[in-house]
């Protein structure tokens, strides 16, 4: 069953055709679902839906690729990318520090995912010059996290 409507697919197709320049990798960390319920085993209720959405997105443009990683079997790779929970979507462009989404990119976050794919493909962000200067003046590496809730 398709997640994107035909109208949404057409709109995103047009946007990607106009804006994507370089390839973008979407790295998705998941815990595959299982019909076997084992007490204490970590599960992910929304991973299947997020994976289906990402698979639809990569069908829209040949400039998008999707890598699917099982966080339980690929702990070293997850650690390398700083992924500690699922679902996790990493948007990786050619010169990207990487944008990471934890949880389902639904609602307003879906629009942000589309914009981040475009920015990663273009190798630039929409930060104002003053913001870029302020960030460049920070001497030490910093870790910034932005938390978003539906409300």
C-alpha positions in Angstrom: 0.0 0.0 0.0 1.4 3.4 -1.0 2.0 6.0 1.7 2.4 9.0 -0.7 -0.7 10.1 -2.6 -0.3 10.4 -6.4 -0.6 14.2 -6.0 2.2 14.2 -3.4 4.3 12.0 -5.5 3.9 14.3 -8.5 4.8 17.3 -6.5 7.9 15.7 -5.0 8.9 14.4 -8.4 8.8 18.0 -9.8 10.6 19.4 -6.8 13.4 16.8 -7.0 13.8 17.2 -10.8 14.3 21.0 -10.3 16.5 20.9 -7.2 18.5 17.7 -6.9 22.0 18.1 -8.2 24.3 15.5 -6.5 23.4 12.0 -5.2 22.0 11.7 -1.7 22.2 8.6 0.4 19.5 7.9 2.9 20.9 5.5 5.6 18.0 4.0 7.6 18.6 2.2 10.9 15.9 -0.2 11.9 14.9 -3.3 13.9 13.1 -5.6 11.5 9.7 -6.7 12.7 9.2 -10.3 13.8 6.1 -12.3 14.4 7.9 -13.9 17.3 7.3 -11.9 20.5 10.2 -12.4 23.0 10.0 -10.6 26.3 12.8 -8.1 26.7 13.6 -8.0 23.0 13.8 -4.5 21.6 11.2 -3.7 18.9 10.3 -0.8 16.7 6.6 -0.1 16.0 7.1 2.6 13.4 10.2 1.2 11.5 8.2 -0.6 8.9 6.2 2.5 8.0 9.3 4.7 7.9 11.1 2.2 5.6 8.1 2.0 3.3 8.1 5.8 3.0 11.8 6.0 2.3 11.5 3.2 -0.3 8.8 5.3 -2.1 11.0 8.4 -1.9 14.0 6.7 -3.6 11.7 5.5 -6.4 11.0 9.1 -7.3 14.6 10.1 -8.2 17.6 8.2 -9.5 19.7 10.6 -7.4 18.5 9.0 -4.2 19.6 5.7 -2.7 18.5 3.9 0.4 20.7 1.8 2.7 18.9 -0.3 5.3 20.8 -1.3 8.4 19.7 -3.5 11.3 21.0 -1.6 14.4 21.2 -4.9 16.3 23.5 -6.6 13.8 25.4 -3.5 12.7 26.3 -1.9 16.1 29.7 -0.7 14.9 28.2 1.2 12.0 25.5 2.6 14.1 28.1 3.9 16.6 30.1 5.4 13.8 27.1 7.4 12.8 26.0 8.2 16.3 22.8 6.2 16.1 21.5 4.9 19.4 17.8 4.4 18.7 15.5 3.6 15.9 13.9 4.5 13.6 16.8 6.7 12.4 17.2 8.3 9.0 20.5 9.9 8.0 20.5 12.3 5.0 24.0 12.1 3.5 25.1 14.3 0.6 28.5 14.4 -1.0 29.8 17.0 1.5 27.4 16.4 4.3 27.9 16.5 8.0 24.6 14.7 8.0 21.2 15.4 9.2 19.6 12.7 11.3 16.0 12.1 12.1 15.0 9.9 15.0 11.4 8.7 14.9 9.0 8.9 12.0 9.4 12.0 9.7 5.7 12.5 9.6 3.6 15.7 9.5 5.6 18.8 9.3 8.8 16.8 9.8 8.2 15.2 6.3 8.5 18.6 4.7 11.7 19.1 6.6 13.0 15.8 5.4 12.3 16.8 1.8 14.1 20.1 2.3 17.1 18.4 3.9 17.4 16.0 1.0 17.4 19.0 -1.4 20.0 20.9 0.7 22.3 17.8 1.0 22.1 17.4 -2.8 23.0 21.0 -3.4 25.8 20.9 -0.8 24.5 24.0 0.9 22.1 25.1 3.7 19.7 27.9 4.0 21.6 29.5 7.0 21.9 33.2 6.9 25.5 34.6 6.4 25.5 36.0 10.0 24.6 32.6 11.4 27.4 31.0 9.3 29.9 33.5 10.7 28.7 32.9 14.3 29.1 29.2 13.9 32.5 29.5 12.3 33.7 31.4 15.3 33.0 28.5 17.7 36.5 27.0 18.3 35.5 23.6 19.6 33.2 20.9 18.1 29.7 21.0 19.5 26.7 18.7 19.4 23.4 20.3 18.6 20.1 18.4 18.9 16.7 19.8 18.0 13.7 18.0 19.5 10.3 18.3 17.8 6.9 17.1 19.0 3.6 17.0 17.1 2.2 19.6 19.5 
